[in-house]
Amino acid sequence: MKWIQTFLYFFVFLGVAQAQPVMAGLKIGVPFTDAFQNQAYPTISTLTASSNSYTLGPFVEVRLPLHLSIEADALYRRLQFTNITGSASTGQWDFPVVAKYKFLKGPIKPYIEGGLDFNHLSDLKNFVTANNTSNFGIALGAGVEIHALVLRISPEVRYEGDALKNFSGVINSNRNQLAFLVGIGF
């Protein structure tokens, strides 16, 4: 009897989920903060790091009742490392999953968001060692969604707070990061 109830609940949930509009698109952004804090004495340091490049990646948003939606992103950001022998770059992948609450109906909808963020460093070079190549934390943000014909443009400011430091020593990970992102969806 219990499995019949579970089966029926599954189909009811599946029917409700399929009826919800889905939006997909591309996000692009720039960081307000650097991903690293270099050593206090950079003239004697053998390794420096920077991350002032843009963020880019796809997103998917599922709209739910009561002004709610769930968004999942796959955002890429390039990181640069330099030492005495040369320089190398690596990539940081962010996978935030956030719940959004939109305050108004109509073509302009301010919103707040909050959820979890998972990230991973890829293609680390030999002279760079990381304490953790994968990390997790929280993502909080606020923005506005503008419905313009078939496009939905959503500029936002997003805070990401990581639980662990990817790097420590000569360079330290900045666990608190702030970025400006613009999503363009259909």
C-alpha positions as CSV (number, residue, x, y, z in Angstrom):
1,M,0.0,0.0,0.0
2,K,2.8,2.4,0.9
3,W,4.5,1.9,-2.5
4,I,1.2,2.8,-4.3
5,Q,1.0,6.1,-2.4
6,T,4.7,6.8,-3.2
7,F,4.0,6.0,-6.9
8,L,0.9,8.3,-7.0
9,Y,2.8,11.2,-5.2
10,F,5.6,10.8,-7.7
11,F,3.3,11.2,-10.7
12,V,1.5,14.2,-9.1
13,F,4.8,15.9,-8.4
14,L,6.0,15.1,-11.9
15,G,2.9,16.6,-13.4
16,V,3.2,19.8,-11.3
17,A,6.9,20.1,-12.2
18,Q,6.3,19.6,-15.9
19,A,3.7,22.4,-15.9
20,Q,6.2,25.0,-14.7
21,P,8.0,27.3,-17.2
22,V,11.7,26.7,-17.7
23,M,14.1,29.4,-18.7
24,A,17.7,28.8,-19.9
25,G,20.4,31.2,-21.0
26,L,23.9,32.5,-20.4
27,K,25.4,34.5,-17.5
28,I,28.4,36.8,-17.8
29,G,29.9,38.8,-15.0
30,V,32.9,40.5,-13.4
31,P,34.2,40.1,-9.9
32,F,34.2,43.0,-7.4
33,T,36.8,41.1,-5.3
34,D,39.9,39.1,-6.2
35,A,39.9,35.3,-5.5
36,F,43.3,35.6,-3.8
37,Q,45.1,37.6,-1.1
38,N,48.8,37.6,-2.0
39,Q,51.5,37.6,0.6
40,A,52.1,41.0,2.4
41,Y,55.6,41.2,0.8
42,P,55.1,40.6,-2.9
43,T,58.7,41.6,-3.8
44,I,60.2,38.5,-2.1
45,S,57.3,36.2,-3.0
46,T,58.0,33.5,-5.5
47,L,54.3,33.0,-6.5
48,T,51.6,35.5,-7.1
49,A,48.0,34.9,-8.3
50,S,45.2,37.0,-9.8
51,S,41.7,36.5,-11.0
52,N,40.4,39.7,-12.4
53,S,38.9,38.0,-15.5
54,Y,35.2,37.7,-16.3
55,T,32.8,34.8,-15.3
56,L,30.8,33.0,-18.0
57,G,28.5,30.1,-18.2
58,P,25.0,28.7,-18.8
59,F,22.1,28.7,-16.4
60,V,18.7,27.0,-16.1
61,E,15.8,28.3,-14.0
62,V,12.5,26.5,-13.2
63,R,9.7,28.7,-12.1
64,L,7.5,27.5,-9.3
65,P,4.2,28.9,-7.8
66,L,4.1,31.7,-5.3
67,H,6.8,33.9,-7.0
68,L,9.5,31.2,-6.4
69,S,12.0,29.6,-8.7
70,I,15.1,27.4,-8.6
71,E,18.2,28.3,-10.6
72,A,21.3,26.2,-11.3
73,D,24.4,27.7,-12.9
74,A,27.7,26.3,-14.3
75,L,30.1,29.4,-14.2
76,Y,33.7,29.4,-15.3
77,R,36.4,31.8,-14.2
78,R,40.1,31.8,-15.2
79,L,42.8,32.1,-12.5
80,Q,46.3,33.3,-13.3
81,F,49.5,32.2,-11.4
82,T,53.0,33.6,-11.9
83,N,56.3,32.5,-10.4
84,I,60.0,33.0,-11.2
85,T,59.9,30.4,-14.0
86,G,56.8,31.7,-15.8
87,S,53.1,31.8,-15.6
88,A,50.2,29.5,-15.9
89,S,46.4,29.6,-15.8
90,T,43.8,27.3,-14.4
91,G,40.0,27.4,-14.2
92,Q,37.5,27.6,-11.4
93,W,34.1,26.1,-12.0
94,D,31.2,27.4,-9.8
95,F,28.0,25.4,-9.5
96,P,25.5,27.5,-7.5
97,V,22.0,26.2,-6.9
98,V,19.8,29.0,-5.5
99,A,16.1,29.6,-4.7
100,K,14.8,32.9,-5.9
101,Y,11.8,34.9,-4.6
102,K,10.4,37.6,-7.0
103,F,8.6,40.4,-5.3
104,L,6.4,41.8,-8.1
105,K,4.5,40.6,-11.1
106,G,4.9,42.3,-14.5
107,P,7.8,43.1,-16.8
108,I,10.2,44.2,-14.0
109,K,10.6,41.9,-11.1
110,P,13.1,42.6,-8.2
111,Y,14.3,39.4,-6.5
112,I,16.4,37.9,-3.8
113,E,18.2,34.6,-3.9
114,G,20.0,32.2,-1.6
115,G,21.4,28.7,-1.8
116,L,24.5,26.5,-2.0
117,D,27.6,26.9,-4.1
118,F,29.9,24.2,-5.1
119,N,33.2,24.9,-6.9
120,H,36.1,23.0,-8.4
121,L,39.6,24.0,-9.6
122,S,40.6,22.3,-12.9
123,D,44.0,21.9,-14.6
124,L,46.2,23.0,-11.7
125,K,49.8,23.4,-12.8
126,N,52.9,21.8,-11.2
127,F,54.2,24.8,-9.3
128,V,50.8,25.5,-7.8
129,T,49.5,23.3,-4.9
130,A,46.0,23.6,-3.5
131,N,44.8,22.5,-0.1
132,N,41.4,21.7,-1.6
133,T,40.5,21.5,-5.3
134,S,36.8,21.2,-4.5
135,N,34.9,23.5,-2.1
136,F,31.4,24.4,-1.0
137,G,29.7,27.3,0.6
138,I,26.7,29.7,0.4
139,A,25.5,32.0,-2.4
140,L,23.3,35.1,-1.6
141,G,22.2,37.7,-4.1
142,A,19.8,40.3,-5.2
143,G,18.8,41.6,-8.6
144,V,16.0,42.5,-11.0
145,E,14.5,40.5,-13.9
146,I,13.5,42.6,-16.9
147,H,11.2,40.9,-19.4
148,A,11.9,42.4,-22.8
149,L,10.0,40.7,-25.7
150,V,11.3,37.1,-25.7
151,L,14.4,37.9,-23.6
152,R,14.7,38.0,-19.8
153,I,17.6,40.1,-18.7
154,S,18.6,39.8,-15.0
155,P,21.4,41.9,-13.6
156,E,22.3,40.9,-10.1
157,V,24.9,41.2,-7.3
158,R,25.9,37.9,-5.8
159,Y,28.0,37.0,-2.7
160,E,29.7,33.7,-2.4
161,G,31.2,32.5,0.9
162,D,33.3,29.4,0.8
163,A,33.7,27.0,3.7
164,L,37.3,26.0,3.0
165,K,40.4,27.8,1.6
166,N,41.6,26.4,-1.7
167,F,45.1,27.9,-1.1
168,S,47.1,29.0,1.9
169,G,50.7,30.1,2.4
170,V,52.3,32.5,-0.1
171,I,48.8,33.1,-1.6
172,N,45.6,32.7,0.3
173,S,42.2,32.1,-1.0
174,N,39.7,34.9,-0.5
175,R,36.7,32.9,1.0
176,N,34.3,35.9,0.6
177,Q,33.7,37.0,-3.0
178,L,31.3,39.5,-4.5
179,A,30.4,39.6,-8.3
180,F,28.2,41.4,-10.7
181,L,26.4,39.0,-13.1
182,V,24.0,39.5,-16.0
183,G,21.8,36.7,-17.1
184,I,20.2,36.6,-20.6
185,G,17.6,33.9,-20.9
186,F,14.9,32.7,-23.2
